[in-house]
């Protein structure tokens, strides 16, 4: 092993707004001691760090376009997918229609306010 993962960094047009969204989605404490305009860190309760970096030219992925990349996505484990979906939508998420809609699919796919994809997942093992 060379090292340990410290932080996942996400490009976006408004770092504080996206940090607020993910704090509402997964919990955690926002640390904006550095330049809040350009870099905001969310310290999630389990120790994971998500950082949000200003990228004025950010282009959201066009998932589920098979000819484009989704860039990255996060899986968020939930207990009650219907309740979690309503809460995520209230925070500003958008459901991607036609993906994760099958009865036996243990996930639903969304876009965050900057257009990155994330999934609500349940009933799966680590």
BELWO-V269374 format. One record per pair of residues at least 12 apart in sequence whose ideal C-beta (glycine too) atoms are under 10 Angstrom apart, sorted by the first residue. I is the first residue (numbers start at 0). J is the second residue. Records with the same first field share a line. If there is no record, write none. Layout:
# BELWO-V269374
I->J / J
This chain:
# BELWO-V269374
4->47 / 48
5->47 / 48 / 50
6->40 / 41 / 42 / 47 / 48 / 49 / 50
7->41 / 47 / 48 / 49 / 50 / 51 / 71 / 73
8->38 / 40 / 48 / 49 / 50 / 51 / 52
9->21 / 41 / 49 / 50 / 51 / 52 / 54 / 57 / 70 / 71 / 73 / 111 / 113 / 115
10->51 / 52 / 53 / 54 / 55 / 56 / 57 / 58 / 59 / 70 / 113 / 115
11->39 / 51 / 52 / 53 / 54 / 55 / 57 / 59 / 111 / 112 / 113 / 114 / 115
12->51 / 53 / 54 / 55 / 56 / 57 / 59 / 112 / 113 / 114
13->36 / 39 / 51 / 53 / 55 / 57 / 112 / 113
14->29 / 31 / 33 / 34 / 35 / 36 / 37 / 38 / 39 / 40 / 41 / 50 / 51 / 52 / 53 / 54 / 113
15->29 / 31 / 35 / 36 / 38 / 39 / 51 / 53
16->39 / 51 / 91 / 111 / 112 / 113
17->39 / 41 / 49 / 51 / 52 / 53 / 91 / 111 / 112 / 113 / 115
18->30 / 31 / 35 / 38 / 39 / 40 / 41 / 49 / 50 / 51
19->39 / 41 / 51 / 90 / 91 / 112
20->41 / 51 / 87 / 90 / 91 / 92 / 111 / 112 / 113
21->39 / 41 / 43 / 49 / 51 / 73 / 75 / 90 / 111 / 112 / 115 / 117
22->39 / 41 / 42 / 43 / 49 / 90
23->86 / 87 / 89 / 90 / 91 / 92
24->41 / 73 / 75 / 77 / 83 / 86 / 87 / 90 / 91 / 92 / 109 / 111 / 117 / 119
25->41 / 43 / 44 / 45 / 47 / 49 / 73 / 75 / 76 / 117
26->41 / 42 / 43 / 44 / 45
27->40 / 41 / 42 / 43 / 44 / 45 / 46 / 47 / 48 / 49
28->40 / 41 / 42 / 43 / 44
29->41 / 42 / 49 / 51
30->42 / 48 / 50
31->51
33->50
34->53
35->53
36->53
37->51 / 52 / 53 / 54 / 55
38->50 / 51 / 52 / 53
39->51 / 52 / 53
40->52
47->73
49->73
51->113
54->113
57->113 / 114 / 115
58->70 / 114
59->110 / 111 / 112 / 113 / 114 / 115 / 116
60->72 / 110 / 114 / 115 / 116
61->114
62->95 / 98 / 108 / 110 / 114 / 115 / 116
63->95 / 96 / 97 / 98 / 108 / 116
69->95 / 108 / 115 / 116
70->114 / 115 / 116
71->115 / 116 / 117
72->108 / 109 / 110 / 111 / 115 / 116 / 117 / 118
73->111 / 115 / 116 / 117 / 118 / 120
74->106 / 117 / 118 / 119 / 120 / 123
75->87 / 106 / 109 / 117 / 118 / 119 / 120 / 121
76->118 / 119 / 120 / 121 / 122 / 123 / 125
77->106 / 107 / 118 / 119 / 120 / 121 / 122
78->121 / 122
79->119 / 121
80->99 / 105 / 106 / 107 / 119 / 120 / 121 / 122
81->107 / 119
83->107 / 119 / 120 / 121
84->107 / 109 / 119
86->119
87->107 / 109 / 111 / 117 / 119
88->109
90->109 / 111 / 112
91->109 / 110 / 111 / 112 / 113
92->107 / 109 / 110 / 111 / 112 / 117 / 119
93->109 / 110 / 111 / 112 / 114
94->107 / 108 / 109 / 110 / 119
95->107 / 108 / 109 / 110 / 116 / 117 / 118
96->108
98->116 / 118
99->118 / 119 / 120
103->122
104->118 / 120
105->118 / 119 / 120 / 121 / 122 / 123
106->118 / 119 / 120 / 121 / 122 / 123
107->119 / 120 / 121
108->120
